[in-house]
Amino acid sequence: METVIILVFVFGYLAITLEHNIKIDKLIPALVMMAISWALISLGVDNFSQWFDSANHSLMENFGLLPHEEKMHLMEETLLHHLGKTAEILVFLLGAMTIVEIIDYFDGFSTIKNAVNFNSRRKLLWMFSILAFILSAIIDNLTATIVLISILQKIVKEREVRIWYAGLIIIAANAGGAWSPIGDVTTTMLWIGNKVSTGKLLSYLFIPSLLCMVVPTFIASFLKPFKGTLELQESDGKPKNKFSSTMLFLGLGAIIFVPIFKVITHLPPYVGMMLSLGVVAIFAEVYSNSKFAISEVGSEEHSSGASHSPVHHSLSKIELPSILFFLGILMAVAALESLGILFGFAGSLQESMPMLGTEFHHEGVSDLVVLLLGVGSAVIDNVPLVAASLGMFSEPLDNELWHFIAYSAGTGGSMLIIGSAAGVVAMGMEKIDFFWYLKKISWLAFVGFIAGAAAFMVTRAIF
């Protein structure tokens, strides 16, 4: 039965990667493989010998000995737990996307767009890479990618050029997310799980993460798509909204407030995001009703439709297929995690790597295993891989291993477009082809990943 579930996952995964060839939207195979995987688990629950109780982070070896009713109850509890964890991410995303759309409604990104008064492709590349690196550490890599690609769409006219910039934004955003406890879901998991502390995370990972962004950007700046000048988007001639700058800073400030809210209240990030969305929405409604607002001048988009509410308008523009795709892929991976398949995979990796010489070892755990974890996070979602490593290794707080895992899982996902949340969102927003990214961007991400890993090994030796 486990083999069948793995096959369902593999075929579903293939359908997602071949989305453009088979002309079926990636959210469909994601939802189908999620539903079939859990249906197979439910029908064959008596055939499984072990079960990973994710709520308690424990692998139950005696699962096969339990009575049928107890197994079913445990399965339902686990499913509910995973749905809760997935919903936390999805609600957080919905909030972030809505705030970004509200900023856009007031033409807030024109403030950044107007700051771009040069048309050098190379300069623009460095600007976006540095912005992605800094923003992702503050507002998380996913939200930073949404914000920057929204700005990119307002600046760069040609899509062929824009997807190159989007590829480098993904690399920079994932690198920036790795050194901050709130920059990436996986780093946040290690931070909440008392495996890393903010100060040590910064001191260990800032330089490796910076190199992971700088090296690919430097190489890319010599490639053909980033040579010469760029045709910038023409101004649409609309009068600038009086509140555009206010809404930009209010929106970004509201997103930055989310981690602060989490530190103060210890509540999950989505609660703070909903509060931030509420506050931004209040200002949006007040400003749009103001007789000074120039929200709807010359905009058929804003004036058509029954409601002139900026919040309703923003919600109608959200990329819902991306949200459903996340639901499918995260819940399908949760099925593999629940059966202990990921732990088996990680364990066999650890066993097959013991005789690699001491230079690859650190306190009993092979560096190569952690590097392969990074490569693996490009193929399988990095969240369950880090969840698996939390159960696999028992090193204490701030052990170098946890920082290396945070780096590998955070930046390794850039090697494939579906390897990270930032990549999946960019794929949805710009309709980037899986194989185009594999051919053009993956090698740059790999070079950056290796450069950062080497830097980590050097800083580890110093510390």
Buried (B, 14 or more C-beta within 10 A) or exposed (E): BBEEBBEBBEBBBEBBBBBBEEEBBBBBBBBBBBBBBBEBBEEEBEEBEBBBBBBEEEBBEEBEEBEEEEBBEBBEEBBEBBBEBBEBBBBBBBBBBBBBBBBBBBBBBBBBBEEBEEEBBBBBBBBBBBBBBBBBBBBBBBBBBBBBBBBBBBBBEEEEBBBBBBBBBBBBBBBBBBBBBBBBBBBBBBBEBEBBBEEBBBBBBBBBBBBBBBBBBBEBBEBEBBEEEBEBBEEEEEEEBBBBBBBBEBBBEBBBBBBEBBEEEEEBBBBBBBBBBEBBBEBBBEBBEEEEBBBBEEBEEBEEEEEBBBBEBBBEBBBBBBBBBBBBBBBBBBBBBBBBBBBBBBBEBBEEBEEEEEEBBBEEBBBBBBBBBBBBBBBBBBBBBBBBBBBBBEBEEBBBBBBBBBBBBBBBBBBBBBBBBBBBBBBBBBEBBBEBBBEBBBEBBBBBBBBBBEBBBEBBEEE
